[in-house]
Amino acid sequence: MRLDKFLKLSRVIKRRSVANDACDNEHVEVNGKTARASYGVKVGDVIKITFGEKTVSMRVLDVKETVSKADASSLYEIIEN
């Protein structure tokens, strides 16, 4: 699954276009490297997102094509806030 789609489905970023812009502006890293929106997310990847002064790191636990709002947080675990 594409990185921008994963960020939207997991409800980390509200809209896919915003997730795409974050990737384009180098605010998203996967496994320590700047990632493009087209990166293929896999279980075990560590995603680091910078929101202004705040940085959030998370580990991907599951990759699903559809997920309910209640189950969205089960796709990842927060490592560092």
Buried (B, 14 or more C-beta within 10 A) or exposed (E): BBBBBBBBBBEBBEEBEEBBBBBEEEBBBBEEEEBBBEBEBEEEBBBBBBEEEEEBBBEBEEBEEEBEEEEBBEBBEEEEE
